[in-house]
């Protein structure tokens, strides 16, 4: 039971890391203006995400 919960938490953390990496790759492809707008929107929209 406990192991299953821990495995689920591990999977969730790995998925979160992968989605962050994917988002960073997408951001690299964007132009500088789009990047700034995206960062500003992320700050306004949700405080979560490390403030990047």
C-alpha positions as CSV (number, residue, x, y, z in Angstrom):
1,X,0.0,0.0,0.0
2,X,2.6,2.5,1.1
3,X,5.0,1.4,-1.7
4,X,2.2,1.9,-4.3
5,X,1.6,5.5,-3.0
6,X,5.4,6.2,-3.1
7,X,5.6,4.9,-6.6
8,X,2.6,7.0,-7.7
9,X,4.3,10.1,-6.1
10,X,7.6,9.3,-7.9
11,X,5.7,8.9,-11.3
12,X,4.0,12.2,-10.7
13,X,7.2,14.0,-10.0
14,X,8.9,12.4,-13.0
15,X,6.0,13.5,-15.2
16,X,6.2,17.1,-13.8
17,X,9.9,17.2,-14.5
18,X,9.4,16.0,-18.1
19,X,6.7,18.5,-18.7
20,X,9.0,21.3,-17.4
21,X,11.8,20.1,-19.7
22,X,9.4,20.0,-22.6
23,X,8.1,23.5,-21.8
24,X,11.7,24.8,-21.6
25,X,12.5,23.3,-25.0
26,X,9.4,25.1,-26.5
27,X,10.4,28.4,-24.8
28,X,13.9,28.1,-26.4
29,X,12.2,27.9,-29.9
30,X,10.1,31.1,-29.2
31,X,11.3,34.6,-30.0
32,X,12.5,36.8,-27.2
33,X,9.2,38.9,-27.1
34,X,7.1,35.7,-27.0
35,X,9.3,34.4,-24.2
36,X,8.8,37.6,-22.1
37,X,5.1,37.6,-22.7
38,X,4.9,33.9,-21.7
39,X,6.9,34.5,-18.5
40,X,4.8,37.5,-17.6
41,X,1.6,35.5,-18.3
42,X,2.9,32.7,-16.1
43,X,3.7,35.1,-13.3
44,X,0.2,36.7,-13.5
45,X,-1.7,33.5,-14.2
46,X,-0.4,31.2,-11.5
47,X,2.1,31.8,-8.7
48,X,3.3,28.2,-9.0
49,X,6.3,27.2,-11.2
50,X,9.3,28.7,-9.5
51,X,8.6,32.1,-10.8
52,X,10.3,31.4,-14.1
